[in-house]
Amino acid sequence: MMKSKNKYISLSHWIDQSTPTYGNQGGFYRKSLSSIKEGKTANSEKWIFNNHIGTHIDFPKHFNDEGLTSSNFKEPFFISKNVGFIILKKPILPKEMLKVEEVYDEVISLPKSVEILLLKTHFENYRSDPIYWRDNPGFDPALSELFRSHFTKLKIFGFDTISLTSLHYRLIGKEAHISFLTKENPILIIEDMSLARLNLKSIIKEIFIAEFPVSFSDGSPVNCIAKVVK
């Protein structure tokens, strides 16, 4: 009998000039500051980008000036062996709103001790198309109530769409962000994850989340490394 092997995979997308952003606002720009080809001793670049680009995390300050920032969360918070993973049976469609009933059974079947919950909606399939940012689905604010009522330690919710907020339902999206990122008991949000390599046979043993280390930030690109048994 073959033994299952642990594999480390990134659940984050690489960032480049083609990376989509919410509402098509603020892409990634790079400029050479020093080039070996031009006779300099080393290569160096200047980068300009939105802090909510690519696979990124939202902190409470993103929707609340008094909310917690990147500086309020220390390293152990971003490492967990208690990971829940849900795959939607039916891929979510453009402009659709994800409702509680679509994930209820899967949520309550997971251990209450889950600290990081990942949701594969399959919307990542549109990522190279303008549909991904223009017609992205939204999330019902009531999802945060379901998560808090079942999970006793949930601290992060991640998924494979560009934002918790759909461009077509911005007021609902604002409410959803606030409901998740409430100052008293925040569930941080990781948007635009790369979950295509995970399937129903994937067992996530541990996750390590490395944020871009900028103090007092309302959000930051992150690299999520998962230890997976396949």
C-alpha positions as CSV (number, residue, x, y, z in Angstrom):
1,M,0.0,0.0,0.0
2,M,1.4,3.4,-1.0
3,K,1.6,5.9,1.8
4,S,0.1,9.4,1.4
5,K,2.7,12.1,1.0
6,N,2.7,15.6,2.5
7,K,2.9,18.3,-0.1
8,Y,3.4,22.1,0.4
9,I,1.5,24.2,-2.1
10,S,0.8,27.9,-2.4
11,L,-2.8,29.0,-2.3
12,S,-1.8,32.5,-3.5
13,H,-1.6,33.9,-7.1
14,W,1.6,35.5,-8.3
15,I,1.2,39.3,-8.8
16,D,2.1,41.0,-12.1
17,Q,0.8,43.6,-14.5
18,S,-2.1,41.3,-15.5
19,T,-3.4,40.8,-12.0
20,P,-7.1,41.7,-11.8
21,T,-8.3,44.1,-9.0
22,Y,-11.7,44.8,-7.6
23,G,-13.5,47.2,-9.9
24,N,-10.4,47.3,-12.1
25,Q,-8.9,49.8,-9.6
26,G,-5.2,50.1,-9.1
27,G,-3.1,47.4,-10.8
28,F,0.6,46.5,-10.4
29,Y,3.2,48.7,-11.9
30,R,7.0,48.1,-12.0
31,K,9.9,50.4,-13.1
32,S,13.5,49.6,-13.3
33,L,15.7,51.7,-10.9
34,S,19.0,50.0,-11.7
35,S,19.9,47.6,-14.5
36,I,22.9,45.4,-15.1
37,K,22.2,45.6,-18.8
38,E,22.6,49.4,-18.6
39,G,26.0,49.1,-16.8
40,K,24.8,49.2,-13.2
41,T,26.2,46.8,-10.6
42,A,22.8,45.3,-9.7
43,N,19.2,45.1,-10.8
44,S,16.6,46.9,-8.7
45,E,12.9,47.9,-9.3
46,K,10.3,50.2,-8.0
47,W,6.9,48.7,-7.4
48,I,3.5,50.5,-7.2
49,F,0.4,48.6,-6.3
50,N,-2.9,48.6,-4.4
51,N,-2.6,46.9,-1.0
52,H,-5.7,44.9,-1.9
53,I,-4.2,43.3,-5.0
54,G,-3.9,39.6,-5.7
55,T,-4.4,37.1,-2.9
56,H,-4.8,39.5,0.1
57,I,-6.1,39.8,3.6
58,D,-8.6,42.4,4.9
59,F,-8.1,43.7,8.4
60,P,-10.9,45.4,10.3
61,K,-9.6,48.9,9.6
62,H,-10.5,48.3,5.9
63,F,-14.1,49.2,6.8
64,N,-13.6,50.9,10.1
65,D,-11.2,53.7,11.0
66,E,-11.1,52.5,14.6
67,G,-10.7,48.9,13.5
68,L,-7.7,46.6,14.2
69,T,-4.8,46.8,11.8
70,S,-2.0,44.4,10.6
71,S,0.0,45.5,13.7
72,N,-2.6,44.0,16.0
73,F,-2.1,40.4,14.7
74,K,1.0,38.5,15.6
75,E,2.6,35.4,13.9
76,P,0.8,32.5,15.7
77,F,-2.5,33.9,14.5
78,F,-1.5,33.1,10.9
79,I,-0.6,29.5,11.5
80,S,-3.2,26.8,12.1
81,K,-3.7,23.0,11.9
82,N,-7.4,23.4,12.3
83,V,-8.5,24.1,8.7
84,G,-11.9,23.6,7.2
85,F,-12.4,23.2,3.5
86,I,-15.7,23.4,1.5
87,I,-16.2,22.9,-2.2
88,L,-19.5,24.2,-3.7
89,K,-21.4,21.4,-5.4
90,K,-22.6,23.8,-8.0
91,P,-20.1,26.5,-9.2
92,I,-21.2,30.0,-8.3
93,L,-22.2,32.1,-11.3
94,P,-21.4,35.7,-12.3
95,K,-23.4,38.3,-10.3
96,E,-24.8,35.6,-8.0
97,M,-25.1,36.0,-4.2
98,L,-23.9,33.2,-2.1
99,K,-26.6,32.4,0.5
100,V,-26.4,30.6,3.8
101,E,-28.4,27.6,2.6
102,E,-25.8,26.8,-0.1
103,V,-23.1,26.0,2.5
104,Y,-25.1,25.3,5.7
105,D,-24.9,21.5,5.6
106,E,-21.1,21.6,4.8
107,V,-20.4,24.1,7.6
108,I,-22.2,22.2,10.3
109,S,-20.5,19.0,9.3
110,L,-17.1,20.5,10.1
111,P,-15.5,20.5,13.5
112,K,-16.3,23.5,15.7
113,S,-12.6,23.9,16.3
114,V,-11.9,25.1,12.8
115,E,-9.8,28.3,12.8
116,I,-9.3,28.9,9.1
117,L,-12.2,28.2,6.7
118,L,-11.6,27.9,2.9
119,L,-14.3,28.0,0.3
120,K,-13.8,26.9,-3.3
121,T,-16.6,28.5,-5.4
122,H,-14.9,27.6,-8.8
123,F,-15.1,31.3,-9.8
124,E,-11.4,31.2,-10.1
125,N,-12.1,29.7,-13.5
126,Y,-12.9,33.2,-14.8
127,R,-9.8,34.9,-13.4
128,S,-8.3,35.6,-16.9
129,D,-11.6,37.1,-18.0
130,P,-12.9,40.6,-17.2
131,I,-16.0,38.8,-15.8
132,Y,-13.8,37.9,-12.7
133,W,-13.7,41.5,-11.5
134,R,-16.6,43.0,-13.4
135,D,-19.3,40.5,-12.6
136,N,-17.9,38.8,-9.4
137,P,-20.4,37.1,-7.0
138,G,-21.2,38.5,-3.6
139,F,-21.6,37.0,-0.1
140,D,-24.6,37.2,2.1
141,P,-23.8,39.0,5.4
142,A,-25.7,36.3,7.2
143,L,-22.8,33.9,6.5
144,S,-20.8,35.5,9.3
145,E,-23.6,34.7,11.7
146,L,-23.7,31.1,10.6
147,F,-19.9,30.8,11.0
148,R,-19.9,32.4,14.4
149,S,-22.8,30.2,15.6
150,H,-21.0,27.0,14.7
151,F,-17.3,27.7,14.9
152,T,-15.9,28.6,18.3
153,K,-12.4,29.7,17.1
154,L,-12.8,30.8,13.5
155,K,-10.4,33.6,12.8
156,I,-10.0,33.6,8.9
157,F,-12.3,33.0,6.0
158,G,-10.7,32.6,2.5
159,F,-12.2,32.0,-0.9
160,D,-11.5,32.1,-4.7
161,T,-13.3,35.2,-5.8
162,I,-11.9,38.7,-6.0
163,S,-13.9,40.2,-3.1
164,L,-16.6,39.5,-0.5
165,T,-18.4,42.4,-2.2
166,S,-19.9,42.1,-5.7
167,L,-19.7,45.2,-7.9
168,H,-23.5,44.7,-8.5
169,Y,-24.4,44.6,-4.7
170,R,-22.0,47.1,-3.1
171,L,-24.2,48.1,-0.2
172,I,-24.7,44.4,0.7
173,G,-21.0,43.9,0.3
174,K,-20.2,46.7,2.7
175,E,-22.6,45.1,5.2
176,A,-20.9,41.7,4.7
177,H,-17.4,43.2,5.2
178,I,-18.5,44.9,8.4
179,S,-20.3,41.8,9.7
180,F,-17.1,39.7,9.3
181,L,-14.6,42.4,10.4
182,T,-16.4,43.6,13.5
183,K,-14.0,45.0,16.0
184,E,-15.2,42.7,18.9
185,N,-14.8,39.4,17.2
186,P,-13.3,39.8,13.7
187,I,-13.1,37.0,11.1
188,L,-10.4,38.2,8.8
189,I,-11.0,37.8,5.1
190,I,-8.6,36.4,2.4
191,E,-9.8,37.2,-1.1
192,D,-8.7,36.1,-4.5
193,M,-7.2,32.8,-3.4
194,S,-5.8,30.1,-5.7
195,L,-7.7,26.9,-4.8
196,A,-7.8,25.2,-8.2
197,R,-5.3,22.6,-7.1
198,L,-7.4,21.4,-4.2
199,N,-10.2,18.8,-4.6
200,L,-12.4,16.7,-2.4
201,K,-9.5,14.3,-1.8
202,S,-7.3,17.1,-0.5
203,I,-6.7,17.0,3.3
204,I,-5.2,20.3,4.5
205,K,-3.0,19.5,7.5
206,E,-1.7,23.0,8.2
207,I,-1.7,26.5,6.8
208,F,1.0,29.2,7.0
209,I,0.0,32.8,6.0
210,A,2.7,35.3,5.4
211,E,1.5,38.9,5.0
212,F,3.5,41.8,3.4
213,P,5.0,43.2,6.6
214,V,3.7,46.8,6.6
215,S,2.7,48.2,10.0
216,F,-0.8,49.6,10.7
217,S,-2.2,48.4,7.4
218,D,-5.9,47.8,6.5
219,G,-5.0,45.0,4.2
220,S,-2.0,43.3,2.6
221,P,-1.1,40.7,-0.1
222,V,-0.4,37.4,1.5
223,N,1.3,34.1,0.6
224,C,-0.7,31.2,1.9
225,I,1.2,27.9,2.1
226,A,-0.8,24.8,2.8
227,K,0.5,21.4,3.9
228,V,-1.7,19.0,2.0
229,V,-2.0,15.3,2.0
230,K,-2.9,13.8,-1.4
